[in-house]
Amino acid sequence: YALVSYQTAWLKTNHPVEFMAAPLKHAMHRTDNLNRFAQECMQEKQGQKPWIKIQPPCVNRSEAKFTVRDGEILYALGALKNVGTEAMNMIVEARAEGPFKTLFDFARRVDLKAVGKRPMEMLARAGGFDALEPNRRRVFDSIDALVDYSAAIHEERRSNQVSLFGGDDDALPPPRLARTEDWLPTERLREEHNAIGFYLSGHPLDDYEGALRRKQIQSYQSFMSRGGQGRIAGTLAAIQYRKSARGTRFAFIGFSDTTGAYEVMAFSDVLAQAEERLTPGANLVLNVEADEEGGRLMLRGVQAAEDVVADAGAMGLKIYIDGPEALQSIKARLQAPAAKRLKGQGPVHLVFDTPEHESEVEVVLPGRWMLGPEMKGAIKAAPGVAHVEEF
């Protein structure tokens, strides 16, 4: 079926974006196929940028099905998990008069009760409302209030009666959005994975890349170009246990890294040693061996990625500040109880831009702080932080 889709697309156009969009349309509700096609589109070729860019789902740009615009594939709203195409068509139809301006504008123009709470949650998790409110957790925590607000407006319209407010939608006061900080990067990606079925806007190993290179941990793509035996990093996606004819256990374990998704096979001896670490979402370093044909990877050992990079060399963070709210958030993250379990230590520098003097001021925090890739990611997500560099 996928091959027919490819052939049909190629007959219609020689444009590679249109060519790749066709099988995505036919795999709308097959997460494994969507993942495979998306990885092929986004895969870096010999260190170059992805050859086809897939834009994440967006209520102001995406259609219910996969579409192509300006040389890019727009991810389909209807391809999210537990989201019906019919409900997403309601959003697209309401957008015909123009892009949504705010979440409240979205709630006034789309009957959210008819769309359903579950699809709204999937849209929030996947970043479908990022153009209206970049704080995904705030959107997610405000869904009940937004649905109630939308229901009141649409019920008033259906009643065809003049309300105490003169029948003006704008007179109905919008609800207050939840006052909460956004999910941390690892949490955002986990929620995105729950809604899409794979990582689209980033990867949990993004903040590990520098430390992994210093420890000479290969990417999956790099390892497969050489074969043999070596160490690669991966985020565990799924595990399927099996039993041999003799009753011994083995497993097929799905992983992904920043270069693609892959599967390894583990026998009972490895499972017995590593099973407590083999949990979905875990960032791991795998000792693997490619079989003689170079196709299947055999798992020989597992370590937590955090443990492997703990001694990857001195690490400091240079944090560029563009808002005063950043200071309290940075302090809270550096002093959080979870920081105590991190393995590495290093200095922290705060960099402030001073436009009036056309210069920067760099402040070195006293002492050394518990740092690591997870801390780097957490601070990157803090409000008022413009950029974080590792040194």
C-alpha positions in Angstrom: 0.0 0.0 0.0 2.8 2.4 0.9 4.6 1.5 -2.3 1.5 2.3 -4.4 1.3 5.6 -2.6 5.0 6.3 -3.5 4.4 5.4 -7.1 1.3 7.5 -7.4 3.0 10.5 -5.9 6.0 10.1 -8.2 3.7 10.0 -11.3 1.9 13.2 -10.2 5.0 15.2 -9.3 8.7 15.1 -9.3 8.8 17.3 -6.2 10.3 15.3 -3.3 8.1 17.0 -0.7 4.9 16.0 -2.6 6.4 12.6 -3.1 6.9 12.0 0.7 3.6 13.6 1.7 1.6 10.9 -0.2 2.5 7.9 2.0 2.0 10.1 5.1 -1.6 10.7 4.0 -2.3 7.0 3.6 -0.6 6.2 7.0 -2.7 8.7 9.0 -3.6 6.3 11.8 -0.6 4.0 11.6 1.8 5.5 14.1 4.6 3.0 13.2 4.4 3.9 9.5 4.1 7.7 10.3 7.2 7.4 12.4 9.2 5.6 9.7 8.2 8.1 7.0 8.7 11.1 9.2 12.2 9.9 10.2 13.1 9.4 6.5 12.0 13.0 5.8 13.8 14.6 8.7 16.9 12.4 8.6 20.2 14.3 8.3 22.2 13.3 5.2 26.0 13.4 5.7 25.8 16.1 8.3 23.5 18.3 6.2 20.1 19.6 7.4 17.0 17.4 7.1 16.1 17.2 3.4 12.4 17.7 4.0 11.1 19.7 6.9 7.9 18.6 8.7 6.2 21.5 10.6 4.5 20.4 13.8 0.7 20.4 14.1 -0.7 23.9 14.5 -4.4 25.0 14.7 -3.5 28.1 12.5 -1.7 26.3 9.7 -2.4 22.5 9.6 -5.3 20.9 7.9 -7.1 17.7 9.1 -4.9 15.7 6.7 -1.2 16.1 5.7 -0.6 19.0 3.3 2.3 20.7 1.6 2.9 24.4 1.8 6.0 26.5 0.9 8.1 23.3 0.3 7.3 21.9 3.8 5.0 19.2 5.0 2.4 20.4 7.6 1.6 17.7 10.1 -2.0 16.6 10.0 -4.2 17.5 13.0 -6.2 14.3 12.3 -3.0 12.2 12.7 -2.8 12.8 16.4 -3.7 9.9 18.7 -7.4 9.7 19.8 -8.3 12.6 17.5 -10.9 12.2 14.8 -10.6 13.8 11.4 -14.2 15.1 11.6 -13.5 17.0 14.8 -10.3 18.5 13.3 -12.3 19.6 10.2 -14.4 21.7 12.5 -11.3 23.6 13.5 -10.2 24.1 9.9 -13.7 25.3 8.8 -13.8 27.8 11.7 -10.4 29.1 10.6 -11.7 30.0 7.1 -12.4 33.6 8.2 -8.8 34.0 9.3 -6.2 32.7 11.7 -7.2 32.4 15.4 -5.8 35.3 17.4 -6.0 34.0 21.0 -7.2 30.9 22.8 -10.4 32.8 23.7 -10.9 33.6 20.0 -10.4 29.9 19.2 -13.0 29.0 21.9 -15.5 31.5 20.5 -15.2 30.3 16.9 -14.9 26.6 17.5 -17.5 24.6 19.5 -15.0 22.9 21.8 -17.7 20.7 23.4 -18.4 19.2 20.0 -14.6 18.8 19.4 -14.2 17.0 22.7 -11.9 17.3 25.7 -9.7 14.4 24.7 -8.8 15.8 21.3 -8.1 19.2 23.0 -5.7 17.5 25.3 -3.9 15.8 22.4 -3.6 19.2 20.6 -2.2 20.8 23.7 0.3 18.0 24.3 1.5 18.1 20.6 2.0 21.9 20.6 -1.1 22.5 18.4 -1.7 25.8 20.3 1.9 27.1 20.4 1.0 29.9 18.0 -1.6 31.1 20.5 0.0 30.3 23.8 3.6 28.8 23.9 3.1 27.5 27.5 1.7 24.0 26.7 1.1 23.1 30.3 -1.0 26.3 30.8 -3.2 25.3 27.8 -3.5 21.7 29.0 -4.5 22.8 32.6 -7.0 25.4 31.2 -8.9 23.0 28.9 -11.9 22.5 31.2 -12.3 26.3 31.5 -12.0 26.9 27.8 -14.5 24.2 27.0 -17.0 25.6 29.5 -16.5 29.1 28.0 -16.9 27.9 24.5 -20.1 25.9 25.5 -21.7 29.0 27.0 -21.1 31.1 23.9 -22.3 28.5 21.5 -25.3 27.6 23.6 -26.2 31.3 23.7 -26.0 31.4 19.9 -28.2 28.3 19.5 -30.8 29.6 21.8 -31.3 32.5 19.4 -32.4 34.7 22.3 -31.1 38.1 23.5 -29.2 37.6 26.7 -28.7 40.1 29.5 -25.5 41.2 27.7 -27.4 41.9 24.5 -26.3 38.7 22.8 -22.7 40.0 22.4 -20.1 37.2 22.6 -17.5 39.6 23.8 -19.6 40.5 26.8 -19.1 37.0 28.2 -15.9 37.3 30.3 -13.2 34.9 29.3 -11.9 32.5 31.9 -8.6 32.9 33.6 -5.9 30.6 32.3 -4.0 28.4 34.7 -1.0 30.2 36.2 1.7 27.6 35.9 5.2 27.3 34.4 5.5 25.2 31.3 6.6 21.5 31.3 10.3 21.0 31.4 11.8 20.1 28.0 11.9 16.4 28.8 8.3 16.5 30.0 7.2 18.5 26.9 8.8 15.9 24.7 7.2 13.1 26.7 3.7 14.7 26.3 4.4 15.3 22.6 5.3 11.7 22.2 2.1 10.6 23.9 0.1 12.7 21.4 2.0 12.0 18.2 3.6 8.6 18.8 7.1 9.8 18.3 9.3 12.9 18.8 8.8 15.6 16.3 10.0 19.0 17.7 13.1 17.7 19.4 14.5 14.7 21.2 15.3 13.9 24.8 19.0 13.3 23.9 19.4 16.8 22.4 21.0 18.2 25.6 23.2 15.1 25.9 24.9 15.4 22.5 28.0 17.4 23.5 28.7 15.1 26.5 28.1 11.9 24.5 30.6 13.1 21.8 33.2 13.7 24.5 32.6 10.1 25.7 32.9 8.8 22.0 29.3 7.5 22.1 28.2 7.0 18.5 24.8 7.9 17.0 22.7 5.1 15.6 23.3 6.3 12.0 27.0 6.6 12.5 27.3 3.1 14.1 25.3 1.4 11.3 27.6 2.9 8.7 30.5 1.0 10.3 28.9 -2.0 12.0 30.7 -4.3 14.4 30.4 -3.6 18.1 30.2 -0.3 19.9 28.2 2.0 22.1 25.2 4.1 21.0 22.7 6.2 22.9 18.9 5.9 22.8 15.7 6.8 24.4 13.6 3.7 25.1 10.2 3.9 23.3 8.7 0.4 23.7 9.6 -3.2 24.7 8.0 -6.4 23.6 8.8 -9.6 25.5 8.8 -13.0 23.9 9.5 -16.6 25.0 11.6 -19.1 23.0 10.6 -22.7 22.4 12.7 -23.6 25.5 10.8 -21.1 27.7 13.6 -18.5 28.0 12.7 -14.9 27.7 14.0 -12.5 25.0 12.8 -9.0 24.0 12.6 -6.6 21.0 13.3 -3.1 22.3 12.5 0.0 20.4 14.8 3.0 20.8 15.4 6.4 19.1 18.1 9.0 19.0 18.5 12.3 17.2 19.3 10.4 13.9 16.4 8.0 13.8 14.5 5.1 15.4 15.9 1.6 15.7 15.3 -1.8 17.4 17.6 -4.0 19.4 17.2 -7.7 20.5 18.0 -8.7 24.0 18.4 -12.2 25.4 17.6 -13.4 28.9 21.0 -12.9 30.4 21.0 -9.2 29.4 17.4 -8.8 30.5 18.2 -10.1 33.9 21.0 -7.6 34.4 19.4 -4.5 32.9 15.6 -4.9 33.3 15.3 -2.3 36.0 16.7 0.3 33.6 14.5 -0.8 30.6 11.6 1.6 31.2 9.9 3.7 28.5 11.4 7.2 28.3 14.7 6.2 29.8 17.8 7.7 28.3 20.4 4.9 28.0 23.8 4.1 26.5 23.7 0.7 24.9 26.6 -1.7 24.2 25.4 -3.3 20.9 26.7 -5.6 18.3 25.5 -5.8 14.7 24.9 -9.3 13.3 26.9 -10.7 10.4 24.5 -9.3 7.9 24.6 -5.9 9.6 20.8 -5.6 10.0 19.9 -6.7 13.5 21.4 -5.1 16.6 22.0 -7.4 19.6 22.1 -5.8 23.1 25.1 -6.7 25.2 24.8 -4.2 28.1 23.0 -1.1 29.3 24.0 2.0 31.3 22.0 5.1 32.3 23.1 8.0 30.0 23.4 10.3 33.0 25.9 8.0 34.6 28.0 7.7 31.4 28.3 11.4 30.8 28.9 12.3 34.5 32.7 12.3 34.0 32.6 13.5 30.4 34.7 16.5 31.3 34.2 19.8 33.2 30.9 21.4 32.3 29.8 24.9 33.0 26.7 26.7 31.9 26.6 30.2 30.4 23.0 31.5 30.7 21.9 34.5 28.7 19.1 36.5 30.4 16.5 38.6 28.6 14.0 39.0 31.4 14.0 39.6 35.2 11.7 36.7 35.8 14.5 34.3 34.9 16.5 34.8 38.1 14.0 33.2 40.4 13.3 30.3 38.0 17.1 29.6 37.6 17.6 29.7 41.4 14.7 27.3 41.9 16.0 24.8 39.3 19.6 24.9 40.6 18.4 24.4 44.2 15.7 21.8 43.5 15.9 18.5 45.4 16.2 16.7 42.0 19.5 18.5 41.3 21.2 16.6 44.2 21.1 13.4 42.2 23.0 14.8 39.3 26.6 13.5 39.0 28.5 16.5 37.5 29.5 19.8 39.0 30.6 23.0 37.3 30.4 26.8 37.3 27.4 28.9 36.3 27.7 32.3 34.5 24.8 34.7 34.0 25.0 37.0 31.0 22.9 40.2 31.0 22.5 42.4 27.9 22.8 46.1 28.6 21.5 47.9 25.5 22.1 51.4 27.0 25.9 50.6 27.1 25.8 48.3 24.0 27.6 45.6 26.0 27.1 42.5 28.1 27.7 42.0 31.8 28.7 38.5 32.9 28.2 37.5 36.5 29.8 34.3 37.9 27.7 32.6 40.6 29.8 31.7 43.6 30.7 28.0 44.1 30.1 25.0 41.8 26.7 23.7 41.1 25.3 20.2 40.3 25.0 20.2 36.5 24.2 17.9 33.7 22.2 17.6 30.5 18.9 17.5 32.4 19.8 20.7 34.3 20.8 22.4 31.0 17.4 21.5 29.5 15.5 22.6 32.6 17.2 26.0 32.6 16.7 26.5 28.9 12.9 26.2 29.6 12.9 28.8 32.3 11.0 32.0 31.5 13.2 34.9 30.7 16.1 32.7 29.5 17.2 33.5 26.0 19.9 31.0 25.4 22.1 28.5 27.3 25.7 27.5 26.3 27.8 24.7 27.6 31.5 25.3 28.2 
